[in-house]
Amino acid sequence: AISSWRGKHPRTPRTRPQRTRSPCTRSTGRTMRLGHESSPLKLPEFEAFEWNKWIHMRFNPRVSAWAAAVIWAFIIASMAKEKESYEEFTDWSQWIGTEWAWLYIGSQDIWVVVLVYLLVTKYGNVKLGKDDEEPEFTRFQWFSMLFAAGVGVGLFYYGLAEPVWHYSSSSTRWADMNDNDRAQHAIMVTIFHWGIHGWIAYTTIGALLALVSFRRDYPMTIRSCFIPLLGDDVLRGALGDMIDILSICATLFGVCTSLGLGVMQLNDAVVRLDKGTYHGTSTREEGRLDITKSTRTQIAIIWVVTLCATISVVTGVKGGILTLSLIVFTAGCFILGAVLFMGDTILILNSITSVTGYYLWYLPKISFHTDAWETADDELAPDGKGGSSTWLTSWTIFYWGWWIAFAPFVGSFIAKISRGRTLGEFVAWTMIIPTAYCILWFGILGSEGIRLDRRAEKAGLTCDNPFGELKSTRLKKYGWEAKNQLAYDVRLSCLSTDGILFDALAAYGTRTYAYFSTALTSICLLFYFVTSSDSGSLVIDSLAANGDEEPPMLQRIFWAFTEGAAATALLSAGQDRALRALQSVSIVSGLPYTFILCYLCYGLILITREELGELDINRPRLRSSLFKLGEYIGKDGAVAGLFTFVLYAACPFIPMGKASKLIRQMNSKDHVAHGTDWATISLTIIFYTTVAFLAASPALANLRKLAGCLYMFWTLGLAMQRLKMRETVGTPRGDIFTDYLAATLAYPLVLSQNVTELELGPIAGAAPVDEKKVVDVDESKEAAEPPVVDAVVKEEA
């Protein structure tokens, strides 16, 4: 149809610019020569209207269709059933905070150890690109873009509010400290939420993606990050699609959280400017434009910002995104400097120095803290002390979920702009330097915010009357000393999160100054808002287009508007509880990606060892895939494959005994399985005892937990057999943790793959060297120099 339409409307086709990646075909899929194995791989691709840049489309149909379907189904469901959706969000987030806190907390500590190790060792010299490539952007441009994409809106929303909250709240576990210690601890906790443990998720994905994309020319999609772990097969089929679909969904919901938080604060600023709000009162009750603080107004702002983001994303990285990032980063530094010098400068400097040391000293303790006893029971401890049972979920778990949900987007974006850097430089500038800047940001705003709140408390201000009397801030008649440092005292802990920053800045001057500071902060907030949205749209479109670094314009517009629609749905579902809805979605979307990041962290170790020659890049791997059932349980037809699957699920001793026999045969000198297979017998007894306990659990509930314990022991035995299988067939790829996880989640498939691999025999024997094709060496040269083998032709298995 497209061809016939072109025939009726002949045009001179545009010449597509040369792409930096490998050549491709435009048939049913894209053929890429990827990596060091040079094996052609095809990724599905749909392309149409190539001759017109405005309607040109080029995307992966499976990934794009499923991701769009999931996201728009969420949008429609959230807007159709607002109350039910909100309750569902909060139930899921509370469950994750209670059941999975140990995973959120513990996994990030492991990632930090791995990245610091790579930073300080020889692996830090590995280049993110070819050895002769140089960085495309200066360090200031590079840092401005990665910082604007990474944190942006959150700095303004939580920059002053969070330290004040932690200081004034009575539900924290440090509430019984004295006021001075509590102030320092509040700033430290805030820095912990925005420091190394937050940025680590971005760094892990960004470093690995840059290595596989720039050094090995794989497409810049999250599925490519699994190549060091699973090989090229992950790029094909359902598993690779699922990884990219999950990445798109996590990215979009992470961006929506930032959009939602930013729009609530931006709504407050617009209302202030419209009504002339200063010192807690407004000069115009109705306002010039009659703008109200409501969900409806916030949705309108979202679509204005979405339109701006669409314009920016159309112009690309070097156009809108770079320009906006430089503007907002510079303006943010100006606001930070203004607070530093207008506030109590000496106090702030002392506080930053003190809290930095306190953060480094306290980091090993707080980074492992899970509020185990606070969440063990809904009631308080017997002595009535301790923190709230919901504090960890509302703060630390929310933050880790938000950072992790943001990781596919920010990691992909900073990888895209980091070609030519070294791994050590990348880790330092995406994890250490941003943490140092956040220490300055929260040290300045947090210290000054707590000082203002303490000053107001001493003045006797309460939440019923949070604003003190107005005073002159003019200079005294002689000299440079001000009559009063502040125009009024304000009890910040009694104000709303959306407006606390504006009221704090307004306290330094007159009404005119208050309007100026609110307008400047709003502009910064708007630009950070747009930067996050356009960067997210660009990354999502790239993931949906098989890693295309310059995806077509129409697709960028589609994903930008999809982000706006998703943020609209979340605000509509939350209404006056929008913040809670946004936090809940971040926590839920971050959980599955935590598992992915654990594997990517291991993959980063593998690829750096491969690049330094410590591991063979082309080392053999298993010949069948765990994720392609047809390779081993469906080879005799769909019905036979299904029967085999059910048989192995109900009678695992059959394939387990067969695999054990083959292992003993292949490892014995006479190829005979000697002795009794006590391991299979023992594991069979454990398996059916597990089944019996489950069947009897209605009568005795705790039997189900004993069954779970026995099942874990049984899958450990299966994982050990899988490990032995890999040693027997001769593949160095894989690890016991992956084997155990696979055995726990899909034991029939593991059993089938074990038998299949052992029946194929050793990998080394499956592809023997054809000795007849070795080129002879001239005997006359043998005495003068060692023989040189010109070529050894090695056939595929």
ABEGO torsion letter per residue (X at the ends): XAAAAAAABBBBBBBBBBBABBBBBABABBBBBBEAAGBBBBBBBBBBGAABAAABBBBBAAAAAAAAAAAAAAAAAAAABAAAAAAAAAAAAAAAAAAAAAAAAAAAAAAAAAAAAAAABAAAABBBEBAABBBABBAAAAAAAAAAAAAEAAAAAAAAAAAAAAAABAABAAAABBAAAAAAAAAAAAAAAABAAAAAAAAAAAAAAAAAAAAAGBBBBAAAAAAAAAEAAAABEAAAAAAAAAAAAAAAAAAAAAAAAAAAAAAAAAAAAAAGBBGGBBABAAEAAGBBBBAAAAAAAAAAAAAAAAAAAAAEAABAAAAAAAAAAAAAAAAAAAAAAABBAAAAAAAAAAAAAAAAAAAAAAAABAGAAAAABABBBAAGBEBBAAAAAABAAAAAAAAAAAAAAAAAAAAAAABGBBAAAAAAAAAAAAAAAAAAAAAAAAAAAAAAAAAAAAAGBBAABABBBBBBABBBABEABBABABABBBBAAABBAAAAAAAAAAAABBAAAAAAAAAAAAAAAAAAAAAAAAAAAAAAAAAAAGGBABBBAAAAAAAAAAAAAAAAAAAAAAEAAAAAAAAAAAAAAAAAAAAAAAAAAAAAAAAAAAAAGABBAABBBBABBAABAAAAAAAAEAAAAAAAAAAAAABAAAAAAAAAAAAAAAABAAGBBBEBBAAAAAAAAAAAAAAAAAAAAAABAAAAAAAAAAAAAAAAAAAAAAAAAAAAAGBABEBAAAAAAAAAABAAAAAAAAAAAAAAEBAAAABBBBAAABBBBBAAAAAABBBBBABBBBBBX
